[in-house]
Amino acid sequence: SVTQANEAPVIKMSSPVLSRNYSEGSYSFNYTIENQRESFSAKVRTGASWITGLSDSNGTVSFNVEENNSGNDRIGEIIIEYGNVNAKFIVEQKYTSPVVILMARQSQFDYTGGSSVVEYAIQNPRKNMKVSVSCDYSWVKIISRDGTDTSGKIYFDVAENDGKQESRTAYLIVSYGTFNETIAITQSN
Protein backbone atom coordinates (compact mmCIF):
# COMPACT_ATOMS: atom_id res chain seq x y z
CA SER A 1 0.00 0.00 0.00
CA VAL A 2 1.22 3.51 -0.83
CA THR A 3 1.38 5.94 2.04
CA GLN A 4 2.82 9.39 2.59
CA ALA A 5 2.97 8.95 6.36
CA ASN A 6 6.15 9.59 8.31
CA GLU A 7 6.75 5.90 8.78
CA ALA A 8 9.86 4.72 6.97
CA PRO A 9 9.46 2.00 4.33
CA VAL A 10 10.24 -1.52 5.55
CA ILE A 11 11.33 -4.42 3.31
CA LYS A 12 10.16 -7.78 4.63
CA MET A 13 11.25 -11.25 3.58
CA SER A 14 10.41 -14.55 5.20
CA SER A 15 13.81 -14.13 6.84
CA PRO A 16 15.86 -10.91 6.57
CA VAL A 17 18.96 -12.94 5.80
CA LEU A 18 18.19 -16.26 4.21
CA SER A 19 21.08 -18.64 3.81
CA ARG A 20 21.21 -22.12 2.34
CA ASN A 21 23.50 -24.16 0.15
CA TYR A 22 22.59 -23.41 -3.45
CA SER A 23 23.69 -25.71 -6.22
CA GLU A 24 23.70 -24.67 -9.86
CA GLY A 25 20.19 -23.72 -10.99
CA SER A 26 17.38 -21.16 -10.93
CA TYR A 27 15.87 -19.82 -7.71
CA SER A 28 13.50 -17.15 -6.45
CA PHE A 29 12.30 -15.55 -3.23
CA ASN A 30 9.52 -13.13 -2.30
CA TYR A 31 9.49 -9.86 -0.41
CA THR A 32 7.00 -7.15 0.50
CA ILE A 33 7.43 -3.45 1.22
CA GLU A 34 5.43 -1.79 3.97
CA ASN A 35 4.87 1.99 3.99
CA GLN A 36 5.51 2.36 0.25
CA ARG A 37 6.05 5.75 -1.37
CA GLU A 38 4.61 6.78 -4.75
CA SER A 39 7.95 8.16 -5.95
CA PHE A 40 9.99 5.04 -5.02
CA SER A 41 10.53 1.82 -6.88
CA ALA A 42 12.41 -1.27 -5.76
CA LYS A 43 15.70 -2.21 -7.41
CA VAL A 44 17.68 -5.43 -7.03
CA ARG A 45 21.40 -5.87 -7.55
CA THR A 46 24.29 -8.16 -6.76
CA GLY A 47 28.06 -7.88 -6.89
CA ALA A 48 28.57 -11.63 -7.25
CA SER A 49 29.47 -12.54 -10.83
CA TRP A 50 28.23 -16.11 -10.31
CA ILE A 51 24.68 -14.92 -9.48
CA THR A 52 23.14 -14.15 -12.87
CA GLY A 53 19.78 -13.45 -14.49
CA LEU A 54 18.68 -11.25 -11.60
CA SER A 55 15.14 -9.87 -12.02
CA ASP A 56 12.30 -8.51 -9.88
CA SER A 57 8.66 -8.97 -10.78
CA ASN A 58 6.22 -7.47 -8.27
CA GLY A 59 8.04 -8.73 -5.19
CA THR A 60 9.43 -11.97 -6.61
CA VAL A 61 13.18 -11.91 -7.16
CA SER A 62 14.44 -14.57 -9.57
CA PHE A 63 18.09 -15.46 -10.11
CA ASN A 64 20.44 -18.14 -11.39
CA VAL A 65 23.43 -19.60 -9.62
CA GLU A 66 26.35 -20.86 -11.70
CA GLU A 67 28.23 -24.05 -10.94
CA ASN A 68 30.88 -23.59 -8.23
CA ASN A 69 34.23 -24.60 -9.72
CA SER A 70 36.17 -22.16 -7.55
CA GLY A 71 37.60 -24.77 -5.18
CA ASN A 72 36.16 -22.84 -2.20
CA ASP A 73 32.82 -22.17 -0.56
CA ARG A 74 31.45 -18.76 -1.53
CA ILE A 75 28.87 -16.22 -0.34
CA GLY A 76 27.04 -13.63 -2.43
CA GLU A 77 24.41 -11.01 -1.66
CA ILE A 78 21.30 -9.93 -3.48
CA ILE A 79 20.36 -6.45 -2.31
CA ILE A 80 16.86 -5.00 -2.58
CA GLU A 81 16.93 -1.18 -2.54
CA TYR A 82 13.88 0.95 -1.93
CA GLY A 83 14.74 4.61 -1.48
CA ASN A 84 17.40 4.69 1.23
CA VAL A 85 16.24 1.37 2.73
CA ASN A 86 17.74 -1.95 1.71
CA ALA A 87 17.59 -5.62 2.61
CA LYS A 88 20.04 -8.39 1.86
CA PHE A 89 19.38 -11.92 0.73
CA ILE A 90 22.44 -14.11 1.25
CA VAL A 91 23.32 -16.91 -1.19
CA GLU A 92 25.77 -19.46 0.18
CA GLN A 93 27.28 -22.00 -2.15
CA LYS A 94 29.44 -24.85 -0.94
CA TYR A 95 32.20 -26.30 -3.06
CA THR A 96 32.00 -30.06 -3.33
CA SER A 97 34.67 -31.75 -5.34
CA PRO A 98 33.80 -34.49 -7.80
CA VAL A 99 34.18 -38.06 -6.54
CA VAL A 100 34.92 -41.09 -8.70
CA ILE A 101 33.14 -44.20 -7.39
CA LEU A 102 34.11 -47.65 -8.62
CA MET A 103 31.74 -50.52 -7.91
CA ALA A 104 34.74 -52.84 -7.44
CA ARG A 105 38.15 -52.13 -5.91
CA GLN A 106 39.92 -55.15 -7.36
CA SER A 107 39.60 -57.78 -10.05
CA GLN A 108 41.39 -61.15 -9.88
CA PHE A 109 42.33 -63.50 -12.72
CA ASP A 110 44.03 -66.85 -12.95
CA TYR A 111 46.98 -67.34 -15.34
CA THR A 112 44.67 -67.78 -18.36
CA GLY A 113 43.47 -64.15 -18.17
CA GLY A 114 40.01 -63.14 -19.38
CA SER A 115 37.58 -60.26 -19.70
CA SER A 116 35.88 -58.14 -17.07
CA VAL A 117 33.66 -55.10 -16.53
CA VAL A 118 33.93 -52.35 -13.91
CA GLU A 119 31.04 -49.97 -13.25
CA TYR A 120 31.71 -46.36 -12.28
CA ALA A 121 29.72 -43.34 -11.12
CA ILE A 122 30.66 -39.70 -10.61
CA GLN A 123 29.27 -37.76 -7.65
CA ASN A 124 29.19 -33.96 -7.91
CA PRO A 125 29.82 -33.91 -11.68
CA ARG A 126 31.06 -30.78 -13.43
CA LYS A 127 30.29 -29.36 -16.85
CA ASN A 128 32.95 -30.05 -19.46
CA MET A 129 34.73 -32.72 -17.38
CA LYS A 130 35.23 -36.08 -19.00
CA VAL A 131 35.89 -39.59 -17.75
CA SER A 132 39.09 -41.20 -19.00
CA VAL A 133 40.53 -44.65 -18.35
CA SER A 134 44.15 -45.73 -18.49
CA CYS A 135 46.45 -48.58 -17.55
CA ASP A 136 50.25 -48.53 -17.83
CA TYR A 137 50.61 -52.29 -18.26
CA SER A 138 50.44 -53.86 -21.71
CA TRP A 139 48.89 -57.10 -20.41
CA VAL A 140 45.70 -55.18 -19.53
CA LYS A 141 43.87 -53.87 -22.59
CA ILE A 142 40.98 -51.41 -22.23
CA ILE A 143 38.37 -52.49 -24.78
CA SER A 144 35.69 -49.82 -24.41
CA ARG A 145 33.73 -47.53 -22.12
CA ASP A 146 29.93 -47.41 -22.29
CA GLY A 147 27.81 -44.79 -20.60
CA THR A 148 28.18 -41.10 -19.89
CA ASP A 149 30.58 -38.86 -18.05
CA THR A 150 28.56 -39.47 -14.88
CA SER A 151 28.10 -43.26 -14.94
CA GLY A 152 28.89 -46.26 -17.05
CA LYS A 153 30.94 -49.42 -17.56
CA ILE A 154 34.55 -50.06 -18.51
CA TYR A 155 35.33 -53.27 -20.41
CA PHE A 156 38.86 -54.68 -20.33
CA ASP A 157 40.82 -57.83 -21.17
CA VAL A 158 43.68 -59.42 -19.26
CA ALA A 159 46.23 -61.36 -21.31
CA GLU A 160 47.46 -64.83 -20.37
CA ASN A 161 50.34 -64.89 -17.89
CA ASP A 162 52.79 -67.10 -19.77
CA GLY A 163 54.46 -68.26 -16.57
CA LYS A 164 57.63 -66.26 -17.11
CA GLN A 165 56.47 -63.79 -14.50
CA GLU A 166 55.38 -64.26 -10.94
CA SER A 167 51.89 -63.17 -9.98
CA ARG A 168 51.38 -59.63 -11.20
CA THR A 169 49.32 -56.56 -10.42
CA ALA A 170 48.26 -53.68 -12.65
CA TYR A 171 46.13 -50.66 -11.87
CA LEU A 172 43.26 -49.44 -13.99
CA ILE A 173 42.99 -45.68 -13.40
CA VAL A 174 39.61 -43.98 -13.83
CA SER A 175 40.05 -40.20 -14.01
CA TYR A 176 37.57 -37.35 -13.93
CA GLY A 177 39.44 -34.10 -14.37
CA THR A 178 42.15 -34.26 -11.72
CA PHE A 179 40.20 -36.74 -9.56
CA ASN A 180 41.21 -40.41 -9.82
CA GLU A 181 40.32 -43.83 -8.47
CA THR A 182 42.08 -47.10 -9.18
CA ILE A 183 41.13 -50.72 -9.35
CA ALA A 184 43.82 -53.34 -8.71
CA ILE A 185 43.95 -56.10 -11.32
CA THR A 186 45.83 -59.14 -10.03
CA GLN A 187 46.76 -62.26 -11.92
CA SER A 188 48.34 -65.50 -10.73
CA ASN A 189 51.08 -67.34 -12.65
Phi and psi restraints in degrees (value plus and minus 20) as a CYANA .aco file:
   2 VAL   PHI    -111.7   -71.7
   2 VAL   PSI     111.2   151.2
   3 THR   PHI    -159.1  -119.1
   3 THR   PSI     132.6   172.6
   4 GLN   PHI    -131.6   -91.6
   4 GLN   PSI      -4.2    35.8
   5 ALA   PHI     -85.5   -45.5
   5 ALA   PSI     151.9   191.9
   6 ASN   PHI     -99.2   -59.2
   6 ASN   PSI     -24.2    15.8
   7 GLU   PHI     -92.3   -52.3
   7 GLU   PSI     113.8   153.8
   8 ALA   PHI     -91.1   -51.1
   8 ALA   PSI     127.1   167.1
   9 PRO   PHI     -81.4   -41.4
   9 PRO   PSI     128.9   168.9
  10 VAL   PHI    -152.1  -112.1
  10 VAL   PSI     107.5   147.5
  11 ILE   PHI    -116.0   -76.0
  11 ILE   PSI     105.9   145.9
  12 LYS   PHI    -139.9   -99.9
  12 LYS   PSI     113.4   153.4
  13 MET   PHI    -143.2  -103.2
  13 MET   PSI     149.4   189.4
  14 SER   PHI     -77.1   -37.1
  14 SER   PSI     -50.3   -10.3
  15 SER   PHI    -166.5  -126.5
  15 SER   PSI     112.4   152.4
  16 PRO   PHI     -78.7   -38.7
  16 PRO   PSI     -54.9   -14.9
  17 VAL   PHI    -148.3  -108.3
  17 VAL   PSI      87.9   127.9
  18 LEU   PHI    -123.8   -83.8
  18 LEU   PSI     108.3   148.3
  19 SER   PHI    -153.0  -113.0
  19 SER   PSI     110.6   150.6
  20 ARG   PHI    -178.1  -138.1
  20 ARG   PSI     146.0   186.0
  21 ASN   PHI    -101.7   -61.7
  21 ASN   PSI      90.3   130.3
  22 TYR   PHI    -115.4   -75.4
  22 TYR   PSI     109.3   149.3
  23 SER   PHI    -114.9   -74.9
  23 SER   PSI     156.7   196.7
  24 GLU   PHI     -77.2   -37.2
  24 GLU   PSI     115.5   155.5
  25 GLY   PHI     135.3   175.3
  25 GLY   PSI    -189.6  -149.6
  26 SER   PHI    -128.9   -88.9
  26 SER   PSI     119.3   159.3
  27 TYR   PHI    -160.7  -120.7
  27 TYR   PSI     147.5   187.5
  28 SER   PHI    -175.2  -135.2
  28 SER   PSI     140.5   180.5
  29 PHE   PHI    -167.7  -127.7
  29 PHE   PSI     142.2   182.2
  30 ASN   PHI    -133.4   -93.4
  30 ASN   PSI     132.8   172.8
  31 TYR   PHI    -166.8  -126.8
  31 TYR   PSI     141.7   181.7
  32 THR   PHI    -151.2  -111.2
  32 THR   PSI     138.7   178.7
  33 ILE   PHI    -143.6  -103.6
  33 ILE   PSI     101.9   141.9
  34 GLU   PHI    -113.7   -73.7
  34 GLU   PSI     131.0   171.0
  35 ASN   PHI      40.6    80.6
  35 ASN   PSI      29.1    69.1
  36 GLN   PHI     -86.2   -46.2
  36 GLN   PSI     134.7   174.7
  37 ARG   PHI    -135.3   -95.3
  37 ARG   PSI     123.8   163.8
  38 GLU   PHI     -82.7   -42.7
  38 GLU   PSI     -53.8   -13.8
  39 SER   PHI    -107.7   -67.7
  39 SER   PSI     -20.6    19.4
  40 PHE   PHI    -125.3   -85.3
  40 PHE   PSI     130.1   170.1
  41 SER   PHI    -158.6  -118.6
  41 SER   PSI     128.9   168.9
  42 ALA   PHI     -98.4   -58.4
  42 ALA   PSI     124.1   164.1
  43 LYS   PHI    -150.9  -110.9
  43 LYS   PSI     124.1   164.1
  44 VAL   PHI    -138.7   -98.7
  44 VAL   PSI     125.9   165.9
  45 ARG   PHI    -173.8  -133.8
  45 ARG   PSI     142.9   182.9
  46 THR   PHI    -167.3  -127.3
  46 THR   PSI     132.7   172.7
  47 GLY   PHI    -123.8   -83.8
  47 GLY   PSI     -20.2    19.8
  48 ALA   PHI    -108.4   -68.4
  48 ALA   PSI      98.1   138.1
  49 SER   PHI     -87.2   -47.2
  49 SER   PSI     -39.6     0.4
  50 TRP   PHI    -109.6   -69.6
  50 TRP   PSI     -23.6    16.4
  51 ILE   PHI    -121.7   -81.7
  51 ILE   PSI      93.3   133.3
  52 THR   PHI    -144.9  -104.9
  52 THR   PSI     153.1   193.1
  53 GLY   PHI      41.6    81.6
  53 GLY   PSI      11.7    51.7
  54 LEU   PHI     -89.7   -49.7
  54 LEU   PSI     106.5   146.5
  55 SER   PHI    -168.8  -128.8
  55 SER   PSI     137.4   177.4
  56 ASP   PHI    -149.8  -109.8
  56 ASP   PSI     104.3   144.3
  57 SER   PHI    -149.3  -109.3
  57 SER   PSI      77.0   117.0
  58 ASN   PHI      31.9    71.9
  58 ASN   PSI      27.6    67.6
  59 GLY   PHI      71.8   111.8
  59 GLY   PSI     -14.7    25.3
  60 THR   PHI    -135.7   -95.7
  60 THR   PSI      94.9   134.9
  61 VAL   PHI    -115.9   -75.9
  61 VAL   PSI     104.5   144.5
  62 SER   PHI    -132.2   -92.2
  62 SER   PSI     126.7   166.7
  63 PHE   PHI    -179.6  -139.6
  63 PHE   PSI     141.7   181.7
  64 ASN   PHI    -135.2   -95.2
  64 ASN   PSI     128.6   168.6
  65 VAL   PHI    -139.1   -99.1
  65 VAL   PSI     106.4   146.4
  66 GLU   PHI     -99.7   -59.7
  66 GLU   PSI     140.0   180.0
  67 GLU   PHI     -79.1   -39.1
  67 GLU   PSI     120.5   160.5
  68 ASN   PHI    -112.9   -72.9
  68 ASN   PSI      78.8   118.8
  69 ASN   PHI    -127.4   -87.4
  69 ASN   PSI      -3.1    36.9
  70 SER   PHI     -93.9   -53.9
  70 SER   PSI     -41.3    -1.3
  71 GLY   PHI      68.2   108.2
  71 GLY   PSI     -23.0    17.0
  72 ASN   PHI    -158.8  -118.8
  72 ASN   PSI     136.8   176.8
  73 ASP   PHI     -86.1   -46.1
  73 ASP   PSI     134.0   174.0
  74 ARG   PHI    -164.1  -124.1
  74 ARG   PSI     136.7   176.7
  75 ILE   PHI    -150.7  -110.7
  75 ILE   PSI     113.7   153.7
  76 GLY   PHI    -150.8  -110.8
  76 GLY   PSI     140.2   180.2
  77 GLU   PHI    -139.6   -99.6
  77 GLU   PSI     122.5   162.5
  78 ILE   PHI    -132.2   -92.2
  78 ILE   PSI     103.6   143.6
  79 ILE   PHI    -130.4   -90.4
  79 ILE   PSI     108.9   148.9
  80 ILE   PHI    -120.6   -80.6
  80 ILE   PSI     102.5   142.5
  81 GLU   PHI    -131.2   -91.2
  81 GLU   PSI     114.9   154.9
  82 TYR   PHI    -162.3  -122.3
  82 TYR   PSI      80.7   120.7
  83 GLY   PHI      44.9    84.9
  83 GLY   PSI    -148.1  -108.1
  84 ASN   PHI    -120.7   -80.7
  84 ASN   PSI      -3.8    36.2
  85 VAL   PHI    -127.5   -87.5
  85 VAL   PSI     119.7   159.7
  86 ASN   PHI    -162.2  -122.2
  86 ASN   PSI     141.2   181.2
  87 ALA   PHI    -157.1  -117.1
  87 ALA   PSI     128.4   168.4
  88 LYS   PHI    -133.1   -93.1
  88 LYS   PSI     119.9   159.9
  89 PHE   PHI    -136.2   -96.2
  89 PHE   PSI     101.1   141.1
  90 ILE   PHI    -114.9   -74.9
  90 ILE   PSI     113.2   153.2
  91 VAL   PHI    -135.1   -95.1
  91 VAL   PSI      94.0   134.0
  92 GLU   PHI    -122.6   -82.6
  92 GLU   PSI     115.9   155.9
  93 GLN   PHI    -153.7  -113.7
  93 GLN   PSI      98.0   138.0
  94 LYS   PHI     -97.8   -57.8
  94 LYS   PSI     131.2   171.2
  95 TYR   PHI    -119.9   -79.9
  95 TYR   PSI     104.3   144.3
  96 THR   PHI    -143.8  -103.8
  96 THR   PSI     100.9   140.9
  97 SER   PHI     -94.5   -54.5
  97 SER   PSI     131.6   171.6
  98 PRO   PHI     -83.1   -43.1
  98 PRO   PSI     129.7   169.7
  99 VAL   PHI    -149.3  -109.3
  99 VAL   PSI     108.8   148.8
 100 VAL   PHI    -111.0   -71.0
 100 VAL   PSI     104.7   144.7
 101 ILE   PHI    -135.7   -95.7
 101 ILE   PSI     104.3   144.3
 102 LEU   PHI    -126.2   -86.2
 102 LEU   PSI     116.8   156.8
 103 MET   PHI     -97.6   -57.6
 103 MET   PSI     -28.3    11.7
 104 ALA   PHI    -160.2  -120.2
 104 ALA   PSI     126.5   166.5
 105 ARG   PHI    -122.7   -82.7
 105 ARG   PSI     -35.8     4.2
 106 GLN   PHI    -173.3  -133.3
 106 GLN   PSI     139.0   179.0
 107 SER   PHI    -160.7  -120.7
 107 SER   PSI     107.6   147.6
 108 GLN   PHI    -133.8   -93.8
 108 GLN   PSI     121.6   161.6
 109 PHE   PHI    -153.4  -113.4
 109 PHE   PSI     129.8   169.8
 110 ASP   PHI    -103.4   -63.4
 110 ASP   PSI    -196.3  -156.3
 111 TYR   PHI     -83.4   -43.4
 111 TYR   PSI     -38.8     1.2
 112 THR   PHI     -97.7   -57.7
 112 THR   PSI     -33.6     6.4
 113 GLY   PHI      57.4    97.4
 113 GLY   PSI    -175.4  -135.4
 114 GLY   PHI     128.8   168.8
 114 GLY   PSI    -187.2  -147.2
 115 SER   PHI    -138.0   -98.0
 115 SER   PSI     133.8   173.8
 116 SER   PHI    -173.4  -133.4
 116 SER   PSI     149.2   189.2
 117 VAL   PHI    -153.7  -113.7
 117 VAL   PSI     117.2   157.2
 118 VAL   PHI    -142.4  -102.4
 118 VAL   PSI     110.0   150.0
 119 GLU   PHI    -112.3   -72.3
 119 GLU   PSI     125.5   165.5
 120 TYR   PHI    -153.9  -113.9
 120 TYR   PSI     139.7   179.7
 121 ALA   PHI    -165.7  -125.7
 121 ALA   PSI     131.5   171.5
 122 ILE   PHI    -136.8   -96.8
 122 ILE   PSI     101.2   141.2
 123 GLN   PHI    -112.6   -72.6
 123 GLN   PSI     126.6   166.6
 124 ASN   PHI      37.2    77.2
 124 ASN   PSI      33.5    73.5
 125 PRO   PHI     -85.2   -45.2
 125 PRO   PSI     138.2   178.2
 126 ARG   PHI    -141.2  -101.2
 126 ARG   PSI     130.6   170.6
 127 LYS   PHI     -83.5   -43.5
 127 LYS   PSI     125.8   165.8
 128 ASN   PHI      44.1    84.1
 128 ASN   PSI      -6.8    33.2
 129 MET   PHI    -119.8   -79.8
 129 MET   PSI     121.9   161.9
 130 LYS   PHI    -142.1  -102.1
 130 LYS   PSI     130.7   170.7
 131 VAL   PHI    -105.0   -65.0
 131 VAL   PSI     115.9   155.9
 132 SER   PHI    -153.6  -113.6
 132 SER   PSI     134.8   174.8
 133 VAL   PHI    -150.8  -110.8
 133 VAL   PSI     116.8   156.8
 134 SER   PHI    -166.2  -126.2
 134 SER   PSI     140.4   180.4
 135 CYS   PHI    -172.8  -132.8
 135 CYS   PSI     110.8   150.8
 136 ASP   PHI    -107.4   -67.4
 136 ASP   PSI     -14.2    25.8
 137 TYR   PHI    -131.6   -91.6
 137 TYR   PSI     109.3   149.3
 138 SER   PHI     -89.7   -49.7
 138 SER   PSI     -38.1     1.9
 139 TRP   PHI    -102.0   -62.0
 139 TRP   PSI     -23.4    16.6
 140 VAL   PHI    -135.0   -95.0
 140 VAL   PSI     100.4   140.4
 141 LYS   PHI    -135.4   -95.4
 141 LYS   PSI     102.8   142.8
 142 ILE   PHI     -99.4   -59.4
 142 ILE   PSI     100.8   140.8
 143 ILE   PHI    -106.5   -66.5
 143 ILE   PSI     -71.8   -31.8
 144 SER   PHI    -185.1  -145.1
 144 SER   PSI     150.2   190.2
 145 ARG   PHI    -153.7  -113.7
 145 ARG   PSI     102.0   142.0
 146 ASP   PHI    -125.4   -85.4
 146 ASP   PSI     129.2   169.2
 147 GLY   PHI      97.7   137.7
 147 GLY   PSI    -172.6  -132.6
 148 THR   PHI    -140.8  -100.8
 148 THR   PSI    -192.5  -152.5
 149 ASP   PHI    -106.4   -66.4
 149 ASP   PSI      -5.7    34.3
 150 THR   PHI    -142.9  -102.9
 150 THR   PSI     -39.4     0.6
 151 SER   PHI    -185.9  -145.9
 151 SER   PSI     134.4   174.4
 152 GLY   PHI     147.5   187.5
 152 GLY   PSI    -181.5  -141.5
 153 LYS   PHI    -152.6  -112.6
 153 LYS   PSI     124.6   164.6
 154 ILE   PHI    -136.2   -96.2
 154 ILE   PSI     105.0   145.0
 155 TYR   PHI    -124.5   -84.5
 155 TYR   PSI     112.8   152.8
 156 PHE   PHI    -166.5  -126.5
 156 PHE   PSI     136.9   176.9
 157 ASP   PHI    -135.9   -95.9
 157 ASP   PSI     127.2   167.2
 158 VAL   PHI    -137.5   -97.5
 158 VAL   PSI     104.7   144.7
 159 ALA   PHI     -92.2   -52.2
 159 ALA   PSI     141.6   181.6
 160 GLU   PHI     -84.5   -44.5
 160 GLU   PSI     119.1   159.1
 161 ASN   PHI    -108.8   -68.8
 161 ASN   PSI      87.2   127.2
 162 ASP   PHI     -90.9   -50.9
 162 ASP   PSI     -15.2    24.8
 163 GLY   PHI      68.9   108.9
 163 GLY   PSI     -27.0    13.0
 164 LYS   PHI     -97.6   -57.6
 164 LYS   PSI     -38.8     1.2
 165 GLN   PHI    -133.3   -93.3
 165 GLN   PSI     135.0   175.0
 166 GLU   PHI     -88.8   -48.8
 166 GLU   PSI    -195.6  -155.6
 167 SER   PHI     -73.9   -33.9
 167 SER   PSI     129.3   169.3
 168 ARG   PHI    -156.9  -116.9
 168 ARG   PSI     137.3   177.3
 169 THR   PHI    -153.6  -113.6
 169 THR   PSI     114.4   154.4
 170 ALA   PHI    -145.8  -105.8
 170 ALA   PSI     144.2   184.2
 171 TYR   PHI    -145.6  -105.6
 171 TYR   PSI     103.6   143.6
 172 LEU   PHI    -108.4   -68.4
 172 LEU   PSI     103.0   143.0
 173 ILE   PHI    -127.5   -87.5
 173 ILE   PSI     101.1   141.1
 174 VAL   PHI    -124.8   -84.8
 174 VAL   PSI      98.0   138.0
 175 SER   PHI    -135.0   -95.0
 175 SER   PSI     126.1   166.1
 176 TYR   PHI    -158.0  -118.0
 176 TYR   PSI      79.5   119.5
 177 GLY   PHI      44.0    84.0
 177 GLY   PSI    -145.8  -105.8
 178 THR   PHI    -116.1   -76.1
 178 THR   PSI     -13.7    26.3
 179 PHE   PHI    -119.2   -79.2
 179 PHE   PSI     109.5   149.5
 180 ASN   PHI    -150.0  -110.0
 180 ASN   PSI     133.5   173.5
 181 GLU   PHI    -159.2  -119.2
 181 GLU   PSI     132.1   172.1
 182 THR   PHI    -145.3  -105.3
 182 THR   PSI     134.1   174.1
 183 ILE   PHI    -143.3  -103.3
 183 ILE   PSI     109.8   149.8
 184 ALA   PHI    -102.0   -62.0
 184 ALA   PSI     108.5   148.5
 185 ILE   PHI    -132.1   -92.1
 185 ILE   PSI      92.6   132.6
 186 THR   PHI    -131.8   -91.8
 186 THR   PSI     127.3   167.3
 187 GLN   PHI    -162.8  -122.8
 187 GLN   PSI     112.1   152.1
 188 SER   PHI     -99.5   -59.5
 188 SER   PSI     148.2   188.2
